[in-house]
Amino acid sequence: MMKATKSASMLLMLALSSTLVLSACGSNEPDKTEEPASTATDKTETAAGDTDKATEPAPANSELKEYKLTMVYPGGTQDDEAKIEDEINKYLKNKINATIDLQPIDWTAWEDKVNLMIASRDPVDIYFTAQWTKYAVNVGKGAFLDLGPLLKDYGQDIVKPLDPVFLEGSKINGVNYGVPTNKELAAQGGIVYRKDIAQELGIDMSKVKSIQDLDAVFATVKANKPEMTPLYLLKGENFDAHYFGNFDALGDTSVPGVLIKDAAETTVKANYDTQRYVDTLKLTRGFFVKGYINSDAATTTTMNKDALKAGNVFAMTSALKPGKAKELETELGLVGKLDQIELNEKTVSTSETSGSMLAVSTTSGDPARAMMFINLLHSDKYLNNLINFGIEGQHFTKNGEIITPTDNTKHYAPGAAWMFGNQFLNYVWNSEDPNKWEQFRKFNEGPKVSPGLGFVFDSEPVKAEVGAIVNIDRQYQTALETGSVDVDKVLPEYKDKLLKAGVEKILAEKQSQFDKYLSEKK
């Protein structure tokens, strides 16, 4: 890999400027994406009133041999996954003469299992990837294909509606190794909480403007609901998470060296040298000592959404967007019981453009077919909603673009729409704002732009040090960031191990590359 180029930077900045202008004008309308000419067919009314599903044509690309795709992504296995997979396969057979094996991996096991699969060169066609789950590191390992030729030949319906900033901002050395999801561009962190419990206890959540303000809230919950955990934390879901602390890792969160996205400072620092990180560690530790946080936060394998669903959790940290709480209400069966509060400044950086992507594995037996499938996720409304929400008449009923849960919704609610294709093709739950996608466009207006926008660090010169530090982070980071250990005692130990592993060499290399990038951008 090589450093980000000046031309790529200029393209990204121009694309972002275009995004903000179009968002303000309301002229960017990816939800009106048309079905691609290569796969479009006449639409017919089904018994359930579904006008999005095309009639069953003779197999498109019938000259292709039948192929079974494998897609690996994070998430829990759904009760009705086999049913949905069968429906997808019937549809894909007629579209691209393919079937697919969906392979969700539990969130808490995701990193270890994917690392093993990549190291073992398992035959996989499509991996979910993102800057916060070792995208750049795995590119460096040769795990993902250069998608330029595939996008040109089989991804026309991806490129057409997708804002250019996504493809430009997610490149490494000018190359796309992942196809970004078409979704919100700005980033913001906060909490999702039990609105019904807050109302029952007389808590005025409108007064919560910062993490510190949550102390009094959690104290009230603990005093009146001792059986309830005020705040559920776990690995990657805490106040120092990438979406909450507004840290720009300049390419990959597993590589040390950050900027503060909502500041103008361009000095690359280790997290332990930023006051925000240390202060937040200490605040979290205080919450843990007071009993606000689940005692198993450092080791739990239960995702925060599952803990919230179980009914004994008041709040969880979350990356936020318009209607996030409403989405979760339907997914978790808590309709009318959730709300959200934003607790940091809305920002945009390179990481947001690569925050959710699908990559084609270098072990794929048919990369073209893999890209054909990703292209359909970005352009075929029926397929997109089938994989995200299940089967009409079974897992939801539909009136226009509005869908309503059924008794079977709980058997297929992956909550993964932000991972797959073009989210502006998604139906909207009846509990959500019917103008949800317009709200998304407004959300993209006016974010604070990180000084590192457009830059991606090339870790090749320090790959040995990066490899060593990944293991140290695994030992210390989660324990510290969930408040599970004494910060004053453990943080110096963590820092000492990082220094001995060569963190300063990484920081110097990242600063050098970033300084060059900034000088070229001028």
BELVEN-V633667 format. One record per residue. N is the residue number from 0. OMEGA is omega as a letter, one per 30 degrees, with the letter a starting at -180 (none if undefined). Layout:
<<N & OMEGA> <N & OMEGA>>
This chain:
<<0 & l> <1 & a> <2 & l> <3 & a> <4 & l> <5 & a> <6 & l> <7 & l> <8 & a> <9 & l> <10 & a> <11 & a> <12 & l> <13 & a> <14 & l> <15 & l> <16 & l> <17 & l> <18 & a> <19 & l> <20 & a> <21 & l> <22 & a> <23 & a> <24 & a> <25 & a> <26 & l> <27 & a> <28 & a> <29 & l> <30 & l> <31 & l> <32 & l> <33 & l> <34 & a> <35 & a> <36 & a> <37 & a> <38 & a> <39 & l> <40 & l> <41 & a> <42 & l> <43 & l> <44 & l> <45 & a> <46 & a> <47 & l> <48 & a> <49 & l> <50 & a> <51 & a> <52 & l> <53 & l> <54 & a> <55 & a> <56 & l> <57 & a> <58 & l> <59 & a> <60 & a> <61 & l> <62 & l> <63 & l> <64 & l> <65 & a> <66 & l> <67 & l> <68 & l> <69 & l> <70 & a> <71 & a> <72 & a> <73 & l> <74 & l> <75 & l> <76 & a> <77 & a> <78 & a> <79 & a> <80 & a> <81 & l> <82 & a> <83 & l> <84 & l> <85 & l> <86 & l> <87 & a> <88 & l> <89 & a> <90 & a> <91 & a> <92 & a> <93 & a> <94 & a> <95 & l> <96 & a> <97 & l> <98 & a> <99 & l> <100 & l> <101 & a> <102 & l> <103 & l> <104 & a> <105 & a> <106 & a> <107 & l> <108 & a> <109 & a> <110 & a> <111 & a> <112 & l> <113 & l> <114 & a> <115 & a> <116 & l> <117 & l> <118 & a> <119 & a> <120 & l> <121 & l> <122 & l> <123 & l> <124 & a> <125 & l> <126 & l> <127 & l> <128 & l> <129 & a> <130 & a> <131 & l> <132 & l> <133 & l> <134 & a> <135 & l> <136 & a> <137 & l> <138 & l> <139 & l> <140 & a> <141 & a> <142 & a> <143 & a> <144 & l> <145 & a> <146 & a> <147 & a> <148 & a> <149 & l> <150 & a> <151 & a> <152 & a> <153 & a> <154 & a> <155 & a> <156 & l> <157 & a> <158 & a> <159 & a> <160 & a> <161 & l> <162 & a> <163 & a> <164 & l> <165 & a> <166 & l> <167 & a> <168 & a> <169 & l> <170 & l> <171 & a> <172 & l> <173 & a> <174 & l> <175 & l> <176 & l> <177 & l> <178 & a> <179 & l> <180 & l> <181 & a> <182 & l> <183 & a> <184 & l> <185 & l> <186 & l> <187 & a> <188 & l> <189 & l> <190 & l> <191 & a> <192 & l> <193 & l> <194 & a> <195 & l> <196 & l> <197 & l> <198 & l> <199 & a> <200 & l> <201 & a> <202 & l> <203 & a> <204 & l> <205 & l> <206 & a> <207 & a> <208 & a> <209 & l> <210 & a> <211 & a> <212 & a> <213 & a> <214 & a> <215 & l> <216 & a> <217 & l> <218 & l> <219 & l> <220 & a> <221 & a> <222 & a> <223 & a> <224 & a> <225 & l> <226 & a> <227 & l> <228 & a> <229 & a> <230 & l> <231 & l> <232 & l> <233 & a> <234 & l> <235 & a> <236 & a> <237 & a> <238 & l> <239 & l> <240 & a> <241 & a> <242 & a> <243 & a> <244 & a> <245 & l> <246 & l> <247 & a> <248 & l> <249 & l> <250 & a> <251 & a> <252 & l> <253 & l> <254 & a> <255 & l> <256 & a> <257 & l> <258 & l> <259 & a> <260 & a> <261 & l> <262 & a> <263 & a> <264 & a> <265 & l> <266 & l> <267 & a> <268 & l> <269 & a> <270 & a> <271 & l> <272 & l> <273 & a> <274 & a> <275 & a> <276 & a> <277 & l> <278 & a> <279 & l> <280 & a> <281 & l> <282 & l> <283 & l> <284 & l> <285 & l> <286 & a> <287 & a> <288 & l> <289 & l> <290 & a> <291 & a> <292 & l> <293 & a> <294 & a> <295 & a> <296 & a> <297 & a> <298 & a> <299 & l> <300 & l> <301 & a> <302 & a> <303 & l> <304 & l> <305 & l> <306 & l> <307 & l> <308 & a> <309 & l> <310 & a> <311 & l> <312 & l> <313 & a> <314 & l> <315 & l> <316 & a> <317 & l> <318 & a> <319 & l> <320 & l> <321 & l> <322 & l> <323 & a> <324 & l> <325 & l> <326 & a> <327 & l> <328 & a> <329 & a> <330 & a> <331 & a> <332 & a> <333 & a> <334 & l> <335 & a> <336 & a> <337 & l> <338 & a> <339 & l> <340 & l> <341 & a> <342 & l> <343 & a> <344 & l> <345 & a> <346 & l> <347 & l> <348 & l> <349 & a> <350 & l> <351 & l> <352 & l> <353 & a> <354 & l> <355 & a> <356 & l> <357 & a> <358 & l> <359 & a> <360 & l> <361 & l> <362 & a> <363 & l> <364 & l> <365 & a> <366 & l> <367 & a> <368 & l> <369 & l> <370 & l> <371 & l> <372 & l> <373 & l> <374 & l> <375 & l> <376 & l> <377 & a> <378 & a> <379 & a> <380 & a> <381 & a> <382 & a> <383 & a> <384 & l> <385 & a> <386 & a> <387 & a> <388 & l> <389 & a> <390 & l> <391 & a> <392 & l> <393 & a> <394 & l> <395 & l> <396 & a> <397 & l> <398 & a> <399 & l> <400 & a> <401 & l> <402 & a> <403 & a> <404 & l> <405 & l> <406 & a> <407 & a> <408 & a> <409 & a> <410 & l> <411 & l> <412 & a> <413 & a> <414 & a> <415 & a> <416 & a> <417 & l> <418 & a> <419 & l> <420 & a> <421 & a> <422 & l> <423 & l> <424 & a> <425 & l> <426 & a> <427 & l> <428 & a> <429 & l> <430 & a> <431 & l> <432 & l> <433 & l> <434 & a> <435 & a> <436 & l> <437 & l> <438 & l> <439 & a> <440 & l> <441 & l> <442 & a> <443 & a> <444 & l> <445 & l> <446 & l> <447 & a> <448 & l> <449 & l> <450 & a> <451 & a> <452 & l> <453 & a> <454 & l> <455 & a> <456 & l> <457 & a> <458 & a> <459 & a> <460 & a> <461 & a> <462 & l> <463 & l> <464 & l> <465 & l> <466 & l> <467 & a> <468 & l> <469 & a> <470 & l> <471 & l> <472 & a> <473 & a> <474 & a> <475 & a> <476 & a> <477 & l> <478 & l> <479 & a> <480 & l> <481 & l> <482 & a> <483 & a> <484 & l> <485 & a> <486 & a> <487 & a> <488 & a> <489 & a> <490 & l> <491 & l> <492 & l> <493 & a> <494 & a> <495 & l> <496 & l> <497 & l> <498 & a> <499 & a> <500 & l> <501 & a> <502 & a> <503 & l> <504 & l> <505 & a> <506 & a> <507 & l> <508 & l> <509 & l> <510 & a> <511 & l> <512 & a> <513 & l> <514 & l> <515 & l> <516 & a> <517 & a> <518 & l> <519 & a> <520 & l> <521 & none>>
